[in-house]
Amino acid sequence: MSGFNWTAEELQKIVNENRLVLFMKGTPEQPQCGFSSRAAMVYQQLGLPFATVNVLSDPRAIPSICEWSDWPTMPQCFVDGELIGGSDIALEMFESGELQEMIDEGAE
């Protein structure tokens, strides 16, 4: 992602252009923290394509994303443009079926 400036407009564009977005430490194949690994596994269980942004790729990423989303930690999970929270919230929503309901409603 060279040339990325981590502006609110750029971050919003990523979220607007992808139904599921995960801002995480590392990649789904090589997560760099347990929380990011858990969030990626939740998204993988959904069986839908999702976009990921490795926040360790640039030292400006984490502070820029946290300020833009008004959420203090990583990872950050977005569904249909809406921040649902971090890995714990995503996992709870997945286990309760609420996450799938949210996705199904967004597809209508």
N, C-alpha and C positions, 0 to 999 in steps of 0.2 A: 504494500500500500504506500509506495513512495509518493511524495508530493501531497500527502494527506495532511490537512492543517487542523483537523479536529475541531472545526467550527460547529456551532449549533446547527447551521444549515446542512452541513455535510452529514452530521449524525442523524438529523431528522430524515434526510434523503434515504439513508440506509434503512431506517425503520419503516419509512413509507413504502419502499420498494420491495420489502420482504415480509411475508406474513409472520414468520418466526425469526427473531434475531437474538443472538446470544453474544453479549460482550463478555469475554472470558479471558482468564490467564492461560495462555497456551492455545492449543487447538483440540478439537474432539479426539484426534488420534494421539496427541501428546499433551494432555492437560498438565498445567504447572501448579495446580493446587487441588485439593480434594473437593472443595466447593464447586470449582469449575468442572471437574470431572463428573460430579453428581448432576449438575445442570445439563451437561452435554448428554449424559445417559438418559435423563428425562426426555429431552428433545428427540433423541434417537428412538426411544420407545414409541413416540407418536407416529413414526413411520412417514413423516412428511419432510420435505426439504427445509433446511433452515440455514440462515446466514450466520457466520461467526466472525467476530473481530477479535484478534489477539491483542489485548490491551498491553502486553509486554513488548510489543513491537516498537513502541515509541514512548519515551518518558513523559510526554505531554498527554498521552491517551487517558490514563486513569483520572487525573484531576479534571480534564476537559469533560469527560463523560459524566463524572459524578456531579459536576456543577450543572451541566445541561439537564440531566435527568432528575436532579435533586434527590439522589439516592447515594448514600455514603460508601457503599462497598461493591466489590466485584464477587461473583459475576452478576450481570443484570440480564434478566429474561424479558423479552418483549413479545407480545402476541397482538397481531393486527394493530400495530402502532402504539399499544398501551404497555407501559411497564407493569409487570405483575410482581416483580421483586427479585429476590436472589434464589439460590438453589433450594433452600429450605421451603420457601413458599411454593416454588414450582413443584417440588416433590410432593408436598401436601396436596396441592391442587390436582396433581396427576393421580395420586392414590385415591382421592375422593371422587374422581371423575369430573371435577369442576373444570379442569384444564381442557379436556376433550369437549365438554359442553361449550366452552368459550370458543373453541376452534370451530365447532360445528355451527354455532350461531353466526360467526364471522363469515362462514362460507355461503350462508343463505343470501 
